[in-house]
Amino acid sequence: MNKILMLTILACCSFGASAQEMNGANTAWILTSSALVLLMTLPGLALFYGGLVRSKNVLSILMQCFSIAAIASVLWLLLGYSIAFDEGNGFSGGLGRVMLAGVNRETLSGDIPEVLFMLFQMTFAVITPALIIGGFAERMKFSAVLIFSALWLLLVYAPITHWVWGGGWLAEMGLYDFAGGTVVHITAGVAALVTAMVLGPRKGYLQTAILPHNMTMTVTGAGMLWVGWFGFNGGSALGANGDAAMAILVTHISASMGAMTWAAIEWRKFGKPSVLGVVTGMVAGLGSITPASGFVGPGGAVAIGLAGGVICFYATVYIKQKLTIDDSLDVFPVHGVGGILGTLLAGVFSSTELGVFSGYGFADGITNMAGQLGVQFIGVAATLGYTAAVSYLLLKIVGFLVKGLRVGEEQEVSGLDIHEHEEAGYNL
């Protein structure tokens, strides 16, 4: 009897110890995912955006992506990670993790090293302000870009990350945002729209077509975004498990549906599908599935990708043609609208009662679709309102500091590459 009791105690002790040990498989997967998400910005987003602007501005886009990656990384170490993930209140974390205070190589977050969790989240903090530059491409001073991006990361991105992923008030309500529908796509999309409205349109926006200068570059970047998104969504499971596998599958299906849908709409409306359309539809499908990727099945992914392709297409047309807002690279209608759509549809297709479209159930304490949709709507509205208000205020402050956000008319005509960096993207 004593021997049985001793074996039982040892077994329990062994189980408890193993729960505190680092999981090698999970650690390896998040290491890989961190690299994949950084690949999305450098060089993925840089090439995607770089090809979409005119040749006289290509270096300015690449420079902004690289610079934001560097600045965001340092700020995440200094303050951002602590604001987002340290213990605090419902709206902001504390300062206990400034410069990774109290964290060493052996410190765990779950069953992976906390430094790795911090690094993985850093790659999200890098790409989110980088997405915003598509809203003001070809006309904003480089100094203004840097100051705005730095302040925005600390005052918008980090607090909202705490709300949703750091144990804040939206997390407590049961908001479903697996990989960044609110945290990444709505924040970036809304900030881009506000910035485009504050700056006004590019010179000649309504008079002449402003066309991409290098679609080959754009498609190359788009391919990197598609592959990198596997780490973005799959890595958000924080483990090498079935949740990660399903997240990657639904991500791929939604991207495929978004690309096919956008191309089909163009084919019907204009007689031919465009390369720009198919890659934009892919991004719309990816942005739409991101918040839902850990909660829905393949059927839900088909529906979300289809909806993302249709709704983001018509949102793009409406904003450009009806509202005449020069969101240069369609950040709000693709990322913002896609993030809103996906966040809301996560509340629908997470239901276990939709047959082939069923997902994996609602959040703890929520018993029906109406309840989950209510929480999703609150999350969307709060993220949208806070981001718009603080982004607008920051733009006004930065504009005062640098004596105007926008380059002069002569500099805009000659291009930001020469004016801001004294270099040319092409020396032919």
N, C-alpha and C positions, 0 to 999 in steps of 0.2 A: 504493500500500500504506500509506504514511504517512498519507494522507488518510483512508483507511478506519479505521486505528487511532485517529486523532484523533477521528473521529465516534463511534467505539465508546466511547472514554473519556468524551467529552462526554455521550453518552446515559446512561452509567452514573452520571456525576456528577449529571445532571438527575434521574434516577430516585431517587438517594439523597436529593437535596435535597427532592423532592416528598414523600418519605415522612415528612419532618420538618415539613412545612407544615400549617397548619390547613386542615381540610376544611370548607368553608362549609356544605355540605348537612348534614353530620353535626352541626355546631355548631348550625345552625338547628333541627334536630329535637330535640336535647337541651335547648335553650332552651325549646322548646314543651313537652317532656315534663316539665321542672322545674315549669312553671306548672301542668300538668295534675295532677301529684302533690300540689302544695300545695293545689290545688282540692279534692282528696280530703279533706283535713283541714278547710280553711277555704274554703267553709262546709260541704262535703259531710258529713264525719263529725259535725261539730257539729250539723247539722240532723237527721241520721239518729238520733243518740243523743238529741238534745234532744226529739224527738217521742216517743221511747219511754218517757221518764220521766213522772212525774206533774207537773202544771202548777206545783206549788209548788217544783219543783227544776229547771225548764228552764233558768233563767239560770245555775245552778251548772254545768251541763254545758257551756253555751256559754263560760262564763268559763274553765273548766278547759281546754277545747280551745285557746282563744286564748292563754292564759297558757303552756301547754306549748309551743305553737308558738314563742313568743318566747324562752322559756328554752332550749329545745332548740337553737334556731338559734345563740344566743350561745355556748352550751357547745360546740357542734360546731365553731365557729370557734376557740375558745380551746384545747380539748383533744381533743374527740371525733374529729375528722377525722384528727388525727395518730395517736391510739391505733389507729384502724381501718386507716389506709392508709399510714402511714409505715413505712419499713423497720425491722424489729425481729426478734423471734423467732417461733416458731410460734404463740404464744399472744397476743402483743400487739405492736402497732407501737411505735415509739419516739416521741420528742418533737421530731423534726426539722421537723415541719409545724405546730407550735404557732403560732397566730395567722397561719397561712399563711406562715411564715418561708421565704424563698427562692423564693416564688411571686409572679409578677407577671402582667401582661396577656399577655405573650408566652409564658409557660411552658405547655407542652403536656402533656396526659395522653393518649397515643395521638395522635390527630389532632384533638382538641378542646382548648380551653383548660382548664388544670387548675382554674382558678377555677370554670369551669362544671361540671366533674366533681364538684368539692367541693359546689357548690350543688345539683346533682342528688341527690347522696347526702345532703345536709342535709334535703331534703324527706322522705326515708325515715326519717331520725332524728327528724323532727317527728311523723310519723304513728304510729310504733310505740309510744312511751309514751302517746300520745293514745288508742290503741285500748284500753289497759289500763283506763282509767277506767270502761268499761262493766262491769267486774267488781265495782267498789265503788260504783257510782252511788247517790246519795241518802243516803249515810251517813258519808262520810269528811271530816274537817276539811280546809279548803282549804290551810292551812299544811302539813299532812301530805302532801297531793297534790303540792305544789310541791317539797318537799324529797325525797320519794321518787322523783318523776319525774326530778329532776336527777341524783341519785346513781345511779339505775337506768340512765340513759342512758350514764353514764361507766363503770360497773362491770359491766354486763350487755350492753347493746346494742353498744357500741363494740368490746369484745374479741371478741364472737362474729362481728361483721362482719369483723374481721381474720382470724379462723379461716377464714371462708368466701370472702370477696371480697378480702381484703388480702394474700393469699399465705401464709396461716397453715396449720396442720397439716391441716385438713379440705380445703382447696384442694389441697394436695399429694397427698392420698389420692385425689382425683378426685371429690369430692362434687358432685352436680348440684343446684344451687339457683340458678336463673336470676335470679329477682327477689325472693326473700325468704321462701320456705317455712320455713326454719329461722331466718334472721336477723330476720324481721319477725313472721310469724304464730305460730310455735311460741313464741318468746320472749314476745310479748304475751299469747298465750292462757294459757300456764303462769303468768306473773306475775299475770294477772287471777284465775285459779283459786286461787292461793296467797293472794292478798289477800282474796278472798271468804271463804275458809276461816278466815283469821286474824280478820277483822272479825266474822264471823257474819252471819246473815240480817237483813234489814230487819224492823222492827217490823211484826207482822201478816202476815209472809210466808206462813206455813202456814195462817193462818186466813181470809184474804180474798184475792181475786184482785187483783193489782197490775197495772193496765192502762195501756197507752200513753195519753197525753193528747191527742196530735195526730198521727194517722197521715198526714195530708196533709204535714206537715213531714218526717216520716220518709221517705215516698216521694220527696219532692223531694231529700232528702239522698242517698237510695239511687241516684237517677238520676245525680247528680254523681259518686258513687263509681264507678258503672259506666263512665261516660265517662272519668273521671280515670285509671281502671285501664289504659287504653290507653297512657298515658304511663308508668305504673308498670312494666308488663311490656314494652311496645314500646320504651320508652326504655332499658331495661336491655341492649338490643343495642348501645348506645352508637354507633349509626350509622343513617343513613337507607338501609336496605338490606333484602334479602329476609328476614333474620333478624327484623328489627323487624316487617315485614309479617306474617310467619307468627305471631309472638308475639301480635300484636293479633288476628289471626283466631282462633287457638285460645282466647285469652282470652274473646272474644265468644261463641264456641260453648259453652265450658264454663259461662259465666254463664247462658246461655239454658237449657242442660240442667239446671243446678242449680235455676233458678227453676221450670221445668216439672215437675221431679221432686218437689220439695217440695210444690208445689200439688197434684199428682196424689195424693200420699200423704195429704194432708189431705182431699182430696175423697173418697177411698175410706174413710178412717177416720171422718170427722166429717160427711160428707154435703155439705160446702161447702168450697171453697178460700178461704183468707184472704189479704188484702192483706199482712199481716205475714208470712205464710208465704212468699209469692212473692218478697218482697224479701229475706228471710232466706236463702232458697234461692239467690237470685242471688249474695249475698255468699259463701255456702258454695262455690258453683261458682268464683267468682273466687279465693278463698283457696286452693282445691285446685289450680287450674291454675298458680298463680303460680310455684312452684319448677320446674315442668316446661315452662313456656311456650316456652322456647328450644330444647327438645330433642324435642318431640313434634309430630306432625302432626294434622290435623283429626279423624281417627278416634280417636286417643288422647284428644283434647279431649272428644269425645262421651262416651267411657268414663269419663274423670276427672270430668266434670261430673255424670254420672249417679251415680257412686259418691259424690261429695261431697254431692249432694242427699239420698241415702238414709242414708248413715252419719252425717252431721251432724244430720239430723233425729232419728234414734234416740239419738244421743249427747246431744242437748239434752233429750229426754224423760227419759233415764236420770239425768242429773245433777240435773235439777230435781225429778223425782218419786221416784226411787229413793234417790239420795244426799242429797236435800233441801239441796243447796248453792245458795245464792242468788248465783250469778254473774248479776248483775242483767240484763245485756243480752246474755247468751249468748256471751261472748267466747271462752271455751275450747272449747265444743262446736262453734262455727262456725269461728273463726280457728285455734285450737290444733289441733283434730282435723282440720280441713281442711288445715292446713299439714303435719301428720304424714302424712296420707293422700297428698297431692300429692307430697311429698318421696319417699315410698316408691314411688309409681306412676311417678315420673320414671325410676326404675330399671327399670321394666317396659316402658313405652311409648316409651322411647328406642331400643328394639331395632329393627333394620332388617329383622327376619324375621317380622313379624306381619301381613303383608298390608296391608289397608286401615288397620290400626291401627299401622302402623310409624312410627318416628321417625327420628332422624338419627344414631344410633350412640352407643356408650358412650364414656366418658372415655378419654383416652390411657392406654394400659397396661392397660386392662380389656377382656377379650376375651369375656365372656359375661354373661348377665343375673344369674346368682348373684353374680358379683363386684361388679357395680354395685349390686345390692340390698344386699349386705353393707356397702358404703361408705355407702349411704343410711341404713341402719339405725344405723350408728355415729354419723352426723351427727345423726339424730333423738335418739338416746339421750343423747349428750353435751350437746346444746343443752337438752334437757328437764331433765336432772339439774343442770347448772350454773345454769340460770335459776331453777329451783325453790329451790335451796339459797341462792343469793345474794339472791334476792327476799325470802325468809323472813327472812334475817339483816337486810337493810335495813329491813324493816317493824318489826322489833323495835327497831332503833336509832332510827328515826324516831319510833316510839311513845314511846320514852323521852324524846326531845328535846322533843316537843310535848305531853307528859303525856297520852298516849292518842291513838290514831289516829281514834277515832270521836267524832262529836258526841254530846251528851247526848240522852236520850230525848225530853225536851221540845222540843229544837231539831229533832230528826228529825221529830217530829209536825208542827211548825209549818212545816218545810221549810227547805232550805239557802239558798234565794234570800233570804229575809228574815234568817235567822240569820247567814249568812256575808257577805252583800253589801248588806243593807238596801235591797233592791229587789225588785220583783215583775215576773214575766214578762208579766203581763196586768193592766192597770188598767181594769176594766170597771165 
